[in-house]
């Protein structure tokens, strides 16, 4: 859900403390996410993990190391 995502982003680090919902929306759109409603609340749909990582690498550079070796959203590290 959108309100959960903004609160998580703000609590993730001091740099995000003052991020606005509009700024976060612009960022996740640039990362390939789509904004959808279930008729009651709005949320974000993320692309497949491999696609999201590829988009992130193009933005942040190819020197990024992932914290866990997982192949898809929701998997737990082995």
N, CA, C and O atoms as a GROMACS GRO file, in nm:
protein
  312
    1UNK      N    1   0.083  -0.118   0.000
    1UNK     CA    2   0.000   0.000   0.000
    1UNK      C    3   0.088   0.125   0.000
    1UNK      O    4   0.197   0.125   0.056
    2UNK      N    5   0.039   0.227  -0.062
    2UNK     CA    6   0.118   0.350  -0.077
    2UNK      C    7   0.158   0.412   0.055
    2UNK      O    8   0.273   0.454   0.071
    3UNK      N    9   0.065   0.419   0.152
    3UNK     CA   10   0.099   0.484   0.279
    3UNK      C   11   0.202   0.403   0.356
    3UNK      O   12   0.284   0.461   0.427
    4UNK      N   13   0.201   0.272   0.343
    4UNK     CA   14   0.300   0.188   0.409
    4UNK      C   15   0.437   0.208   0.345
    4UNK      O   16   0.538   0.213   0.415
    5UNK      N   17   0.440   0.220   0.214
    5UNK     CA   18   0.568   0.237   0.144
    5UNK      C   19   0.635   0.368   0.183
    5UNK      O   20   0.756   0.370   0.206
    6UNK      N   21   0.559   0.477   0.191
    6UNK     CA   22   0.619   0.606   0.228
    6UNK      C   23   0.672   0.601   0.371
    6UNK      O   24   0.779   0.654   0.399
    7UNK      N   25   0.599   0.539   0.462
    7UNK     CA   26   0.645   0.529   0.601
    7UNK      C   27   0.770   0.442   0.610
    7UNK      O   28   0.862   0.474   0.685
    8UNK      N   29   0.774   0.332   0.534
    8UNK     CA   30   0.894   0.247   0.533
    8UNK      C   31   1.014   0.323   0.476
    8UNK      O   32   1.124   0.313   0.530
    9UNK      N   33   0.992   0.399   0.369
    9UNK     CA   34   1.102   0.476   0.309
    9UNK      C   35   1.156   0.578   0.408
    9UNK      O   36   1.277   0.594   0.420
   10UNK      N   37   1.068   0.647   0.479
   10UNK     CA   38   1.110   0.748   0.576
   10UNK      C   39   1.188   0.687   0.691
   10UNK      O   40   1.283   0.748   0.740
   11UNK      N   41   1.152   0.568   0.734
   11UNK     CA   42   1.220   0.506   0.847
   11UNK      C   43   1.348   0.434   0.806
   11UNK      O   44   1.426   0.392   0.892
   12UNK      N   45   1.370   0.418   0.676
   12UNK     CA   46   1.486   0.342   0.628
   12UNK      C   47   1.619   0.413   0.653
   12UNK      O   48   1.721   0.349   0.676
   13UNK      N   49   1.617   0.545   0.649
   13UNK     CA   50   1.741   0.617   0.672
   13UNK      C   51   1.717   0.767   0.682
   13UNK      O   52   1.614   0.817   0.636
   14UNK      N   53   1.812   0.839   0.741
   14UNK     CA   54   1.793   0.982   0.762
   14UNK      C   55   1.776   1.061   0.632
   14UNK      O   56   1.711   1.166   0.631
   15UNK      N   57   1.833   1.014   0.526
   15UNK     CA   58   1.822   1.084   0.397
   15UNK      C   59   1.676   1.089   0.349
   15UNK      O   60   1.637   1.182   0.279
   16UNK      N   61   1.598   0.990   0.385
   16UNK     CA   62   1.459   0.981   0.339
   16UNK      C   63   1.358   1.045   0.435
   16UNK      O   64   1.239   1.046   0.407
   17UNK      N   65   1.404   1.098   0.545
   17UNK     CA   66   1.314   1.146   0.650
   17UNK      C   67   1.210   1.246   0.599
   17UNK      O   68   1.096   1.245   0.646
   18UNK      N   69   1.246   1.330   0.505
   18UNK     CA   70   1.156   1.436   0.458
   18UNK      C   71   1.102   1.412   0.317
   18UNK      O   72   1.050   1.504   0.253
   19UNK      N   73   1.114   1.289   0.268
   19UNK     CA   74   1.063   1.258   0.134
   19UNK      C   75   0.911   1.275   0.131
   19UNK      O   76   0.841   1.237   0.225
   20UNK      N   77   0.861   1.332   0.024
   20UNK     CA   78   0.717   1.350   0.010
   20UNK      C   79   0.658   1.234  -0.068
   20UNK      O   80   0.730   1.164  -0.140
   21UNK      N   81   0.528   1.211  -0.055
   21UNK     CA   82   0.465   1.105  -0.134
   21UNK      C   83   0.486   1.125  -0.285
   21UNK      O   84   0.501   1.028  -0.359
   22UNK      N   85   0.486   1.250  -0.329
   22UNK     CA   86   0.506   1.278  -0.472
   22UNK      C   87   0.648   1.243  -0.517
   22UNK      O   88   0.667   1.189  -0.627
   23UNK      N   89   0.747   1.272  -0.434
   23UNK     CA   90   0.886   1.238  -0.467
   23UNK      C   91   0.905   1.086  -0.473
   23UNK      O   92   0.970   1.035  -0.563
   24UNK      N   93   0.847   1.016  -0.376
   24UNK     CA   94   0.857   0.870  -0.377
   24UNK      C   95   0.786   0.812  -0.498
   24UNK      O   96   0.836   0.719  -0.560
   25UNK      N   97   0.669   0.867  -0.531
   25UNK     CA   98   0.594   0.819  -0.648
   25UNK      C   99   0.677   0.835  -0.774
   25UNK      O  100   0.682   0.744  -0.857
   26UNK      N  101   0.742   0.950  -0.790
   26UNK     CA  102   0.824   0.973  -0.909
   26UNK      C  103   0.939   0.872  -0.916
   26UNK      O  104   0.968   0.818  -1.022
   27UNK      N  105   1.002   0.847  -0.802
   27UNK     CA  106   1.113   0.753  -0.798
   27UNK      C  107   1.069   0.612  -0.836
   27UNK      O  108   1.131   0.549  -0.921
   28UNK      N  109   0.963   0.562  -0.772
   28UNK     CA  110   0.923   0.424  -0.801
   28UNK      C  111   0.870   0.410  -0.943
   28UNK      O  112   0.882   0.303  -1.003
   29UNK      N  113   0.810   0.516  -0.999
   29UNK     CA  114   0.770   0.511  -1.140
   29UNK      C  115   0.893   0.496  -1.229
   29UNK      O  116   0.892   0.418  -1.324
   30UNK      N  117   0.998   0.573  -1.198
   30UNK     CA  118   1.123   0.564  -1.274
   30UNK      C  119   1.186   0.425  -1.262
   30UNK      O  120   1.258   0.382  -1.351
   31UNK      N  121   1.157   0.357  -1.153
   31UNK     CA  122   1.212   0.223  -1.131
   31UNK      C  123   1.124   0.114  -1.193
   31UNK      O  124   1.154  -0.005  -1.179
   32UNK      N  125   1.016   0.154  -1.260
   32UNK     CA  126   0.934   0.057  -1.333
   32UNK      C  127   0.809   0.010  -1.261
   32UNK      O  128   0.742  -0.081  -1.308
   33UNK      N  129   0.776   0.072  -1.148
   33UNK     CA  130   0.656   0.033  -1.072
   33UNK      C  131   0.533   0.103  -1.130
   33UNK      O  132   0.543   0.208  -1.193
   34UNK      N  133   0.417   0.042  -1.109
   34UNK     CA  134   0.291   0.102  -1.153
   34UNK      C  135   0.200   0.122  -1.033
   34UNK      O  136   0.197   0.040  -0.941
   35UNK      N  137   0.127   0.232  -1.035
   35UNK     CA  138   0.036   0.268  -0.926
   35UNK      C  139  -0.102   0.212  -0.959
   35UNK      O  140  -0.158   0.242  -1.064
   36UNK      N  141  -0.156   0.132  -0.870
   36UNK     CA  142  -0.286   0.066  -0.894
   36UNK      C  143  -0.374   0.078  -0.770
   36UNK      O  144  -0.326   0.093  -0.658
   37UNK      N  145  -0.504   0.070  -0.793
   37UNK     CA  146  -0.601   0.072  -0.686
   37UNK      C  147  -0.680  -0.058  -0.686
   37UNK      O  148  -0.708  -0.114  -0.792
   38UNK      N  149  -0.715  -0.105  -0.566
   38UNK     CA  150  -0.801  -0.222  -0.556
   38UNK      C  151  -0.946  -0.180  -0.535
   38UNK      O  152  -1.032  -0.262  -0.503
   39UNK      N  153  -0.973  -0.050  -0.552
   39UNK     CA  154  -1.106   0.005  -0.531
   39UNK      C  155  -1.123   0.068  -0.394
   39UNK      O  156  -1.217   0.144  -0.372
   40UNK      N  157  -1.032   0.037  -0.303
   40UNK     CA  158  -1.038   0.093  -0.168
   40UNK      C  159  -0.912   0.169  -0.133
   40UNK      O  160  -0.917   0.276  -0.072
   41UNK      N  161  -0.797   0.113  -0.171
   41UNK     CA  162  -0.668   0.174  -0.140
   41UNK      C  163  -0.578   0.168  -0.262
   41UNK      O  164  -0.596   0.086  -0.352
   42UNK      N  165  -0.480   0.259  -0.261
   42UNK     CA  166  -0.380   0.262  -0.367
   42UNK      C  167  -0.253   0.192  -0.322
   42UNK      O  168  -0.217   0.196  -0.204
   43UNK      N  169  -0.184   0.128  -0.416
   43UNK     CA  170  -0.059   0.062  -0.387
   43UNK      C  171   0.029   0.060  -0.511
   43UNK      O  172  -0.008   0.112  -0.616
   44UNK      N  173   0.145   0.000  -0.496
   44UNK     CA  174   0.242  -0.008  -0.606
   44UNK      C  175   0.265  -0.154  -0.643
   44UNK      O  176   0.273  -0.241  -0.558
   45UNK      N  177   0.274  -0.177  -0.773
   45UNK     CA  178   0.310  -0.309  -0.825
   45UNK      C  179   0.452  -0.298  -0.879
   45UNK      O  180   0.482  -0.216  -0.966
   46UNK      N  181   0.538  -0.382  -0.825
   46UNK     CA  182   0.679  -0.380  -0.864
   46UNK      C  183   0.701  -0.479  -0.979
   46UNK      O  184   0.634  -0.581  -0.987
   47UNK      N  185   0.796  -0.448  -1.067
   47UNK     CA  186   0.828  -0.542  -1.175
   47UNK      C  187   0.897  -0.666  -1.116
   47UNK      O  188   0.933  -0.666  -0.999
   48UNK      N  189   0.915  -0.770  -1.197
   48UNK     CA  190   0.990  -0.887  -1.148
   48UNK      C  191   1.126  -0.843  -1.091
   48UNK      O  192   1.184  -0.744  -1.137
   49UNK      N  193   1.175  -0.915  -0.993
   49UNK     CA  194   1.297  -0.876  -0.922
   49UNK      C  195   1.415  -0.858  -1.017
   49UNK      O  196   1.491  -0.762  -1.002
   50UNK      N  197   1.433  -0.947  -1.112
   50UNK     CA  198   1.546  -0.934  -1.205
   50UNK      C  199   1.537  -0.804  -1.284
   50UNK      O  200   1.639  -0.738  -1.307
   51UNK      N  201   1.418  -0.767  -1.326
   51UNK     CA  202   1.398  -0.642  -1.399
   51UNK      C  203   1.423  -0.521  -1.308
   51UNK      O  204   1.486  -0.424  -1.350
   52UNK      N  205   1.374  -0.528  -1.184
   52UNK     CA  206   1.396  -0.418  -1.089
   52UNK      C  207   1.545  -0.400  -1.060
   52UNK      O  208   1.594  -0.287  -1.053
   53UNK      N  209   1.616  -0.509  -1.045
   53UNK     CA  210   1.760  -0.501  -1.021
   53UNK      C  211   1.833  -0.443  -1.141
   53UNK      O  212   1.925  -0.363  -1.125
   54UNK      N  213   1.793  -0.481  -1.259
   54UNK     CA  214   1.854  -0.428  -1.380
   54UNK      C  215   1.833  -0.277  -1.391
   54UNK      O  216   1.926  -0.203  -1.425
   55UNK      N  217   1.712  -0.233  -1.363
   55UNK     CA  218   1.682  -0.090  -1.366
   55UNK      C  219   1.765  -0.016  -1.261
   55UNK      O  220   1.818   0.092  -1.288
   56UNK      N  221   1.775  -0.075  -1.142
   56UNK     CA  222   1.854  -0.013  -1.036
   56UNK      C  223   2.001  -0.002  -1.076
   56UNK      O  224   2.064   0.101  -1.054
   57UNK      N  225   2.056  -0.109  -1.134
   57UNK     CA  226   2.197  -0.107  -1.175
   57UNK      C  227   2.223   0.000  -1.280
   57UNK      O  228   2.327   0.065  -1.279
   58UNK      N  229   2.128   0.018  -1.371
   58UNK     CA  230   2.142   0.122  -1.474
   58UNK      C  231   2.145   0.260  -1.408
   58UNK      O  232   2.213   0.351  -1.457
   59UNK      N  233   2.072   0.277  -1.300
   59UNK     CA  234   2.064   0.405  -1.231
   59UNK      C  235   2.182   0.426  -1.135
   59UNK      O  236   2.241   0.534  -1.132
   60UNK      N  237   2.216   0.323  -1.058
   60UNK     CA  238   2.315   0.337  -0.951
   60UNK      C  239   2.456   0.295  -0.993
   60UNK      O  240   2.553   0.325  -0.924
   61UNK      N  241   2.467   0.227  -1.104
   61UNK     CA  242   2.597   0.179  -1.147
   61UNK      C  243   2.609   0.029  -1.127
   61UNK      O  244   2.540  -0.029  -1.043
   62UNK      N  245   2.695  -0.033  -1.203
   62UNK     CA  246   2.709  -0.179  -1.202
   62UNK      C  247   2.795  -0.233  -1.089
   62UNK      O  248   2.840  -0.347  -1.096
   63UNK      N  249   2.818  -0.154  -0.986
   63UNK     CA  250   2.902  -0.201  -0.876
   63UNK      C  251   2.820  -0.237  -0.754
   63UNK      O  252   2.876  -0.253  -0.645
   64UNK      N  253   2.690  -0.251  -0.769
   64UNK     CA  254   2.602  -0.279  -0.655
   64UNK      C  255   2.611  -0.425  -0.615
   64UNK      O  256   2.610  -0.514  -0.700
   65UNK      N  257   2.620  -0.450  -0.484
   65UNK     CA  258   2.618  -0.586  -0.432
   65UNK      C  259   2.488  -0.607  -0.357
   65UNK      O  260   2.457  -0.531  -0.265
   66UNK      N  261   2.413  -0.710  -0.393
   66UNK     CA  262   2.285  -0.737  -0.327
   66UNK      C  263   2.310  -0.805  -0.194
   66UNK      O  264   2.407  -0.880  -0.180
   67UNK      N  265   2.223  -0.780  -0.096
   67UNK     CA  266   2.239  -0.836   0.037
   67UNK      C  267   2.211  -0.985   0.041
   67UNK      O  268   2.268  -1.056   0.124
   68UNK      N  269   2.124  -1.032  -0.045
   68UNK     CA  270   2.089  -1.174  -0.044
   68UNK      C  271   2.083  -1.225  -0.187
   68UNK      O  272   2.047  -1.151  -0.279
   69UNK      N  273   2.117  -1.350  -0.205
   69UNK     CA  274   2.113  -1.411  -0.337
   69UNK      C  275   1.976  -1.477  -0.356
   69UNK      O  276   1.961  -1.598  -0.337
   70UNK      N  277   1.878  -1.397  -0.395
   70UNK     CA  278   1.743  -1.449  -0.421
   70UNK      C  279   1.705  -1.418  -0.564
   70UNK      O  280   1.761  -1.326  -0.625
   71UNK      N  281   1.612  -1.492  -0.618
   71UNK     CA  282   1.575  -1.479  -0.758
   71UNK      C  283   1.442  -1.407  -0.780
   71UNK      O  284   1.417  -1.356  -0.889
   72UNK      N  285   1.356  -1.402  -0.676
   72UNK     CA  286   1.225  -1.342  -0.694
   72UNK      C  287   1.177  -1.282  -0.562
   72UNK      O  288   1.223  -1.319  -0.455
   73UNK      N  289   1.083  -1.187  -0.573
   73UNK     CA  290   1.026  -1.124  -0.455
   73UNK      C  291   0.967  -1.230  -0.362
   73UNK      O  292   0.909  -1.328  -0.409
   74UNK      N  293   0.980  -1.212  -0.234
   74UNK     CA  294   0.919  -1.302  -0.137
   74UNK      C  295   1.004  -1.422  -0.099
   74UNK      O  296   0.973  -1.490  -0.001
   75UNK      N  297   1.110  -1.449  -0.174
   75UNK     CA  298   1.199  -1.560  -0.138
   75UNK      C  299   1.281  -1.521  -0.016
   75UNK      O  300   1.312  -1.404   0.005
   76UNK      N  301   1.316  -1.620   0.061
   76UNK     CA  302   1.403  -1.596   0.176
   76UNK      C  303   1.543  -1.643   0.139
   76UNK      O  304   1.560  -1.742   0.069
   77UNK      N  305   1.645  -1.570   0.187
   77UNK     CA  306   1.783  -1.611   0.158
   77UNK      C  307   1.811  -1.750   0.212
   77UNK      O  308   1.759  -1.790   0.316
   78UNK      N  309   1.892  -1.823   0.139
   78UNK     CA  310   1.925  -1.961   0.177
   78UNK      C  311   2.026  -1.976   0.281
   78UNK      O  312   2.060  -2.088   0.319
   0.00000   0.00000   0.00000
